[in-house]
């Protein structure tokens, strides 16, 4: 307890942080549904056209990066507030460069 006071974290700051964390956890639950829908749509699209949907891959990559940032904030590993209170994060890693058809699946 003395360690918390030494680094200057007040109960008010902790309560505000907890409020933001709860909000971000709700957003994360919505993101899980969005990810599930995009995965299903991507496989249906792949099944029908035999090609990936490149715009959907890019969107999914951005959503994955955003979810990662939310988790880092919620687990107290990052103090920067993610979107909507901060900027939407840039992609951490580019999507893997895949052929137009998934011929190298194992």
C-alpha positions as a Markdown table, in Angstrom:
| # | Residue | x | y | z |
|---|---|---|---|---|
| 1 | Unk | 0.0 | 0.0 | 0.0 |
| 2 | Unk | 2.9 | 2.4 | 0.8 |
| 3 | Unk | 4.4 | 1.6 | -2.6 |
| 4 | Unk | 1.3 | 2.9 | -4.3 |
| 5 | Unk | 1.4 | 6.2 | -2.4 |
| 6 | Unk | 5.1 | 6.5 | -3.2 |
| 7 | Unk | 4.5 | 6.5 | -7.0 |
| 8 | Unk | 1.6 | 8.9 | -6.7 |
| 9 | Unk | -1.4 | 6.9 | -7.7 |
| 10 | Unk | -4.5 | 8.2 | -6.0 |
| 11 | Unk | -7.8 | 6.3 | -5.5 |
| 12 | Unk | -9.5 | 8.8 | -7.8 |
| 13 | Unk | -7.0 | 8.1 | -10.6 |
| 14 | Unk | -7.5 | 4.4 | -10.0 |
| 15 | Unk | -11.3 | 4.7 | -10.2 |
| 16 | Unk | -11.1 | 6.7 | -13.4 |
| 17 | Unk | -8.8 | 4.1 | -14.9 |
| 18 | Unk | -11.1 | 1.3 | -13.8 |
| 19 | Unk | -14.0 | 3.1 | -15.5 |
| 20 | Unk | -12.2 | 3.4 | -18.8 |
| 21 | Unk | -11.1 | -0.2 | -18.5 |
| 22 | Unk | -14.7 | -1.4 | -18.1 |
| 23 | Unk | -15.7 | 0.6 | -21.1 |
| 24 | Unk | -12.8 | -0.8 | -23.2 |
| 25 | Unk | -13.7 | -4.4 | -22.1 |
| 26 | Unk | -17.3 | -3.8 | -23.4 |
| 27 | Unk | -15.8 | -2.5 | -26.7 |
| 28 | Unk | -13.6 | -5.6 | -26.7 |
| 29 | Unk | -16.6 | -7.9 | -26.5 |
| 30 | Unk | -18.2 | -6.1 | -29.5 |
| 31 | Unk | -14.9 | -6.5 | -31.3 |
| 32 | Unk | -15.0 | -10.2 | -30.7 |
| 33 | Unk | -18.3 | -10.4 | -32.5 |
| 34 | Unk | -17.0 | -8.2 | -35.4 |
| 35 | Unk | -14.0 | -10.5 | -35.7 |
| 36 | Unk | -16.2 | -13.6 | -35.8 |
| 37 | Unk | -18.4 | -12.1 | -38.5 |
| 38 | Unk | -15.4 | -11.1 | -40.6 |
| 39 | Unk | -13.8 | -14.5 | -40.3 |
| 40 | Unk | -17.1 | -16.2 | -41.4 |
| 41 | Unk | -17.5 | -13.7 | -44.3 |
| 42 | Unk | -13.9 | -14.2 | -45.4 |
| 43 | Unk | -14.3 | -18.0 | -45.6 |
| 44 | Unk | -17.6 | -17.7 | -47.4 |
| 45 | Unk | -16.0 | -15.2 | -49.8 |
| 46 | Unk | -13.0 | -17.5 | -50.3 |
| 47 | Unk | -15.3 | -20.5 | -50.8 |
| 48 | Unk | -17.3 | -18.7 | -53.5 |
| 49 | Unk | -14.7 | -16.8 | -55.4 |
| 50 | Unk | -11.6 | -18.9 | -54.6 |
| 51 | Unk | -9.7 | -15.6 | -53.7 |
| 52 | Unk | -9.2 | -13.6 | -50.5 |
| 53 | Unk | -11.0 | -10.4 | -49.9 |
| 54 | Unk | -8.0 | -8.0 | -49.6 |
| 55 | Unk | -10.0 | -5.1 | -48.2 |
| 56 | Unk | -11.5 | -7.4 | -45.5 |
| 57 | Unk | -8.0 | -8.7 | -44.7 |
| 58 | Unk | -6.7 | -5.2 | -44.2 |
| 59 | Unk | -9.8 | -4.3 | -42.0 |
| 60 | Unk | -9.3 | -7.5 | -40.0 |
| 61 | Unk | -5.7 | -6.6 | -39.4 |
| 62 | Unk | -6.6 | -3.2 | -38.1 |
| 63 | Unk | -9.2 | -4.6 | -35.8 |
| 64 | Unk | -6.7 | -7.1 | -34.5 |
| 65 | Unk | -4.3 | -4.3 | -33.7 |
| 66 | Unk | -7.0 | -2.3 | -32.0 |
| 67 | Unk | -8.0 | -5.3 | -29.9 |
| 68 | Unk | -4.4 | -5.8 | -28.9 |
| 69 | Unk | -4.1 | -2.2 | -27.7 |
| 70 | Unk | -7.4 | -2.5 | -25.7 |
| 71 | Unk | -6.0 | -5.6 | -24.0 |
| 72 | Unk | -2.7 | -3.9 | -23.2 |
| 73 | Unk | -4.6 | -0.9 | -21.7 |
| 74 | Unk | -7.0 | -3.1 | -19.7 |
| 75 | Unk | -4.1 | -5.2 | -18.3 |
| 76 | Unk | -2.2 | -2.1 | -17.2 |
| 77 | Unk | 0.6 | -2.7 | -19.6 |
| 78 | Unk | 0.0 | 0.6 | -21.4 |
| 79 | Unk | -1.2 | 4.0 | -20.2 |
| 80 | Unk | -2.2 | 5.4 | -23.6 |
| 81 | Unk | -5.9 | 5.4 | -24.0 |
| 82 | Unk | -7.0 | 3.7 | -27.3 |
| 83 | Unk | -9.6 | 4.9 | -29.7 |
| 84 | Unk | -12.2 | 6.6 | -29.1 |
| 85 | Unk | -10.2 | 8.6 | -26.6 |
| 86 | Unk | -7.0 | 8.4 | -28.6 |
| 87 | Unk | -6.1 | 7.9 | -32.2 |
| 88 | Unk | -7.0 | 4.6 | -33.9 |
| 89 | Unk | -3.8 | 2.5 | -33.9 |
| 90 | Unk | -1.8 | 1.9 | -37.0 |
| 91 | Unk | -1.2 | -1.7 | -38.0 |
| 92 | Unk | 1.5 | -3.4 | -36.0 |
| 93 | Unk | 2.4 | -5.9 | -38.7 |
| 94 | Unk | 1.4 | -5.9 | -42.3 |
| 95 | Unk | -0.8 | -8.8 | -43.4 |
| 96 | Unk | 1.2 | -11.7 | -44.8 |
| 97 | Unk | 1.6 | -11.5 | -48.5 |
| 98 | Unk | -0.5 | -14.4 | -49.8 |
| 99 | Unk | -1.1 | -15.6 | -53.3 |
| 100 | Unk | -4.5 | -14.9 | -54.7 |
| 101 | Unk | -5.4 | -18.6 | -53.9 |
| 102 | Unk | -4.6 | -20.5 | -50.8 |
| 103 | Unk | -2.6 | -23.2 | -52.5 |
| 104 | Unk | 0.1 | -23.5 | -49.8 |
| 105 | Unk | -2.1 | -24.4 | -46.9 |
| 106 | Unk | -0.9 | -27.3 | -44.8 |
